[in-house]
Amino acid sequence: MTNALFGAAGAVWSERWHGLMDELGYDMRRGRSHARRGRVQSVEVQVGRVTAQVQDRESAVPDGLADVEVLLTVHDDDAWNRVLDSLGGQALYAAQLLAGDLPHSIDERFQEEGVHLLPAGRYELEAHCSVCAHWEQPCKHVSAVLFVMGQMLDEDPWLLFRLRGRDRQQVLQAMRQRRSEDDDSAPPATVERQQLNAPSFAPLQENGATSLPLSTQIDNFWGQGKLLSGLHHHISPPTIRLALLRRLGHPPFRTDSLETYDQLVAVYETVSAAALALAFAPEVEE
């Protein structure tokens, strides 16, 4: 279930979630203690809703299980369209999302559109426990479920999107659609720009005559007349991992798009590692 694209950085989401829950009055230390004993079972994350069962041998219920439900405010279509338009208009965020990554600062983009990805306050959360009375809330069962929810964000931060009303596939599909619309509306390169970028070669003579000797065009051979001695190479791992794939996003296939993208990731990483190994391999003495 772990997505390699998130790596260890995914822990940032659980830390933020646990810290926020503490601020909202849910005791994460108590929840962690209860959760680490294996008491939380059957956790299910749905649109705007987390449900789970928590073992409690001290409760009076026959099966010793507390049913917990946590509700989170779901954003309407209007809010989601504003957010997706905002994200799609920023190349970096669009590339990261289409690559399946979830930027840590993405909540700021939500806030700019008047909504939040993480809960903005206690008013956005509603918790129920079948065992504990209302005046006992927030109880240890609710805190344990919220702690486990934070741990699940290490595995899949996209669960936050699902809680707010859109799953990963819906978001990626919307981003691909916006990228496609942007590409269709982009003006083609002008002839003038193409001419400016073209190398300055001397024209061939007409009527089948032979071309000018190559020796007379050496200065313009590379287009800008740069000397080879002025070229400097610096070989190092890319600053942005999988930059080209992130920019292009998932292949626009109707099926197997995510699987194809994962295969391309593996190919790119293998080729990159082999290229670096070759570049830094010791020279063989002849």
C-alpha positions as CSV (number, residue, x, y, z in Angstrom):
1,M,0.0,0.0,0.0
2,T,3.0,2.4,0.6
3,N,3.5,4.7,-2.4
4,A,7.2,5.0,-3.1
5,L,6.6,8.5,-4.4
6,F,5.9,9.7,-0.9
7,G,8.8,8.1,0.9
8,A,9.8,9.0,4.4
9,A,8.4,12.5,3.7
10,G,4.9,11.1,4.1
11,A,5.5,11.2,7.9
12,V,5.1,15.0,7.7
13,W,1.4,14.5,7.1
14,S,0.9,12.3,10.2
15,E,2.9,14.8,12.3
16,R,0.8,17.6,11.1
17,W,-2.4,15.6,11.7
18,H,-1.4,14.5,15.2
19,G,-0.3,18.0,16.1
20,L,-3.6,19.5,14.8
21,M,-5.7,16.9,16.7
22,D,-3.9,17.8,19.9
23,E,-4.6,21.5,19.3
24,L,-8.3,20.7,18.8
25,G,-8.5,18.9,22.1
26,Y,-8.0,15.2,21.1
27,D,-5.4,13.6,23.3
28,M,-3.0,12.0,20.9
29,R,-0.8,10.6,23.6
30,R,-3.7,8.8,25.1
31,G,-4.8,7.7,21.6
32,R,-1.3,6.4,20.7
33,S,-1.2,4.4,23.9
34,H,-4.5,2.8,23.1
35,A,-3.8,2.3,19.4
36,R,-0.4,0.6,20.0
37,R,-2.0,-2.1,21.9
38,G,-3.8,-3.2,18.7
39,R,-7.2,-2.0,19.9
40,V,-8.2,-0.2,16.7
41,Q,-9.8,-2.4,14.1
42,S,-11.7,-2.2,10.8
43,V,-10.8,1.4,10.0
44,E,-12.5,2.6,6.8
45,V,-12.1,6.0,5.2
46,Q,-15.0,7.2,3.1
47,V,-16.0,10.6,1.7
48,G,-16.3,12.8,4.7
49,R,-16.4,9.9,7.2
50,V,-14.0,7.6,9.1
51,T,-15.5,4.5,10.8
52,A,-13.7,2.0,13.1
53,Q,-14.1,-0.4,15.9
54,V,-12.0,-0.2,19.1
55,Q,-11.6,-3.0,21.5
56,D,-12.4,-2.2,25.1
57,R,-12.5,-5.1,27.6
58,E,-13.7,-2.8,30.3
59,S,-16.9,-1.7,28.5
60,A,-20.2,-3.2,29.3
61,V,-21.1,-4.1,25.7
62,P,-21.3,-7.9,25.0
63,D,-18.6,-8.0,22.2
64,G,-16.3,-5.5,23.9
65,L,-16.2,-3.3,20.9
66,A,-16.8,0.5,20.6
67,D,-18.1,1.7,17.3
68,V,-16.5,5.1,16.4
69,E,-17.5,7.5,13.7
70,V,-15.6,10.7,12.8
71,L,-17.2,13.1,10.3
72,L,-15.3,15.8,8.4
73,T,-16.9,18.6,6.4
74,V,-17.0,17.8,2.7
75,H,-16.3,20.6,0.2
76,D,-19.0,21.2,-2.5
77,D,-18.4,21.1,-6.3
78,D,-17.9,24.9,-6.4
79,A,-15.1,24.8,-3.9
80,W,-13.4,21.9,-5.6
81,N,-13.5,23.5,-9.0
82,R,-11.9,26.7,-7.6
83,V,-9.2,24.6,-5.9
84,L,-8.5,22.5,-9.0
85,D,-8.4,25.5,-11.3
86,S,-5.9,27.1,-8.9
87,L,-3.7,24.0,-8.7
88,G,-3.9,23.5,-12.5
89,G,-2.8,27.0,-13.1
90,Q,0.5,26.5,-11.3
91,A,2.9,24.3,-13.2
92,L,4.8,22.9,-10.2
93,Y,1.6,21.8,-8.3
94,A,0.1,20.4,-11.5
95,A,3.3,18.4,-12.2
96,Q,3.5,17.0,-8.7
97,L,-0.2,16.1,-8.5
98,L,-0.1,14.4,-11.9
99,A,3.0,12.5,-10.8
100,G,0.9,11.2,-7.9
101,D,2.7,13.3,-5.3
102,L,1.0,15.5,-2.7
103,P,3.0,18.7,-1.9
104,H,3.3,19.5,1.8
105,S,2.2,23.1,1.1
106,I,-0.9,22.2,-0.8
107,D,-3.2,23.2,2.1
108,E,-2.1,26.8,1.4
109,R,-3.6,26.6,-2.0
110,F,-6.9,25.4,-0.5
111,Q,-6.9,28.3,2.0
112,E,-6.4,30.8,-0.9
113,E,-9.8,29.5,-2.2
114,G,-11.5,29.9,1.1
115,V,-11.4,26.3,2.2
116,H,-9.0,23.8,3.9
117,L,-7.6,20.4,3.3
118,L,-6.7,19.7,6.9
119,P,-9.5,20.5,9.5
120,A,-9.6,24.2,10.1
121,G,-11.1,23.8,13.6
122,R,-13.2,21.7,15.9
123,Y,-16.3,22.9,14.0
124,E,-15.3,20.8,11.0
125,L,-15.0,17.6,13.0
126,E,-17.8,15.6,14.6
127,A,-17.0,12.4,16.6
128,H,-19.3,9.7,18.0
129,C,-18.6,6.7,20.2
130,S,-21.2,4.0,20.8
131,V,-19.8,3.2,24.3
132,C,-18.9,6.6,25.9
133,A,-21.5,9.2,26.8
134,H,-21.6,12.6,25.1
135,W,-20.1,14.4,28.2
136,E,-17.1,12.0,28.1
137,Q,-16.1,13.2,24.6
138,P,-13.5,13.2,23.3
139,C,-13.0,9.7,24.7
140,K,-10.0,7.4,24.4
141,H,-11.7,5.4,21.6
142,V,-12.1,8.5,19.4
143,S,-8.5,9.6,20.1
144,A,-7.2,6.2,19.2
145,V,-9.0,6.2,15.9
146,L,-7.8,9.7,15.1
147,F,-4.2,8.7,16.0
148,V,-4.5,5.7,13.6
149,M,-5.9,8.0,10.9
150,G,-2.7,10.1,11.2
151,Q,-0.6,6.9,10.7
152,M,-2.6,6.0,7.6
153,L,-1.6,9.4,6.1
154,D,2.0,8.1,6.2
155,E,0.9,5.4,3.8
156,D,-1.5,7.5,1.7
157,P,-1.9,11.3,2.1
158,W,-4.5,11.3,-0.6
159,L,-7.0,10.0,2.1
160,L,-7.3,13.7,3.0
161,F,-8.7,14.4,-0.4
162,R,-11.2,11.6,-0.1
163,L,-12.3,12.9,3.3
164,R,-13.0,16.3,1.6
165,G,-15.0,14.8,-1.2
166,R,-12.7,13.8,-4.0
167,D,-10.6,10.6,-4.3
168,R,-7.2,10.4,-6.0
169,Q,-8.5,9.2,-9.4
170,Q,-11.0,12.1,-9.6
171,V,-8.4,14.7,-8.8
172,L,-5.9,13.3,-11.3
173,Q,-8.5,13.0,-14.0
174,A,-9.6,16.7,-13.4
175,M,-5.9,17.8,-13.5
176,R,-5.3,15.9,-16.8
177,Q,-8.4,17.5,-18.3
178,R,-7.3,21.0,-17.3
179,R,-3.8,20.3,-18.7
180,S,-5.3,19.1,-22.0
181,E,-7.4,22.2,-22.2
182,D,-4.4,24.4,-21.6
183,D,-2.4,22.6,-24.3
184,D,-5.2,23.0,-26.8
185,S,-5.5,26.7,-26.1
186,A,-1.7,27.4,-26.2
187,P,-0.7,29.4,-29.4
188,P,1.6,27.6,-31.9
189,A,5.2,28.8,-32.1
190,T,5.5,31.6,-34.7
191,V,7.6,31.5,-37.8
192,E,9.7,34.4,-36.5
193,R,10.6,32.5,-33.3
194,Q,11.4,29.4,-35.3
195,Q,13.7,31.5,-37.5
196,L,15.4,33.0,-34.5
197,N,16.2,29.6,-33.0
198,A,17.4,28.1,-36.3
199,P,21.1,27.7,-36.9
200,S,22.7,30.3,-39.2
201,F,23.8,28.1,-42.1
202,A,24.8,29.6,-45.5
203,P,22.1,28.7,-48.1
204,L,22.8,26.1,-50.8
205,Q,23.3,27.4,-54.3
206,E,20.5,26.8,-56.7
207,N,20.3,24.9,-60.0
208,G,22.0,21.8,-58.5
209,A,25.3,23.6,-57.8
210,T,27.5,22.2,-55.1
211,S,27.2,23.7,-51.7
212,L,29.8,26.0,-50.1
213,P,32.8,24.2,-48.6
214,L,32.2,23.1,-45.0
215,S,35.4,24.8,-44.0
216,T,33.8,28.2,-44.7
217,Q,30.9,27.5,-42.2
218,I,32.8,26.2,-39.2
219,D,32.1,29.3,-37.1
220,N,28.3,28.8,-37.5
221,F,28.3,25.0,-37.3
222,W,26.9,24.9,-33.7
223,G,24.5,27.8,-34.4
224,Q,26.1,30.3,-32.1
225,G,29.7,29.8,-33.0
226,K,30.8,28.5,-29.5
227,L,34.1,26.8,-29.1
228,L,34.2,23.3,-27.7
229,S,36.6,24.5,-25.1
230,G,33.9,26.7,-23.7
231,L,31.6,23.8,-23.0
232,H,31.6,22.5,-19.4
233,H,29.9,19.4,-18.2
234,H,28.6,18.8,-14.7
235,I,27.2,15.3,-14.0
236,S,25.1,14.9,-11.0
237,P,21.7,13.4,-9.9
238,P,18.8,15.6,-11.0
239,T,17.6,18.3,-8.6
240,I,14.0,17.4,-9.2
241,R,13.4,13.6,-9.2
242,L,11.6,12.3,-12.4
243,A,11.2,15.9,-13.6
244,L,10.1,14.9,-17.1
245,L,7.6,12.4,-15.9
246,R,6.2,14.8,-13.4
247,R,5.8,17.4,-16.1
248,L,4.0,15.1,-18.5
249,G,1.9,13.3,-15.9
250,H,0.2,10.0,-16.3
251,P,-0.3,8.7,-19.8
252,P,-3.8,9.6,-21.2
253,F,-4.9,6.0,-21.4
254,R,-8.4,5.0,-20.5
255,T,-7.1,2.1,-18.5
256,D,-3.8,1.1,-16.9
257,S,-2.6,4.7,-16.8
258,L,-1.4,4.5,-13.2
259,E,0.3,1.1,-13.8
260,T,2.0,2.4,-16.9
261,Y,3.3,5.4,-15.0
262,D,4.7,3.2,-12.3
263,Q,6.5,1.1,-14.9
264,L,8.0,4.3,-16.5
265,V,9.2,5.4,-13.0
266,A,11.0,2.1,-12.6
267,V,12.6,2.5,-16.1
268,Y,13.7,6.1,-15.5
269,E,15.3,5.3,-12.1
270,T,17.1,2.2,-13.5
271,V,18.5,4.2,-16.5
272,S,19.5,7.1,-14.3
273,A,21.3,4.9,-11.9
274,A,23.1,3.1,-14.7
275,A,24.1,6.4,-16.3
276,L,25.6,7.8,-13.1
277,A,27.4,4.5,-12.5
278,L,28.9,4.7,-16.0
279,A,29.8,8.4,-15.7
280,F,31.7,7.9,-12.4
281,A,33.2,4.5,-13.2
282,P,37.0,4.5,-13.0
283,E,38.8,4.8,-16.3
284,V,40.3,1.6,-17.6
285,E,44.0,1.9,-18.3
286,E,45.0,0.7,-21.8
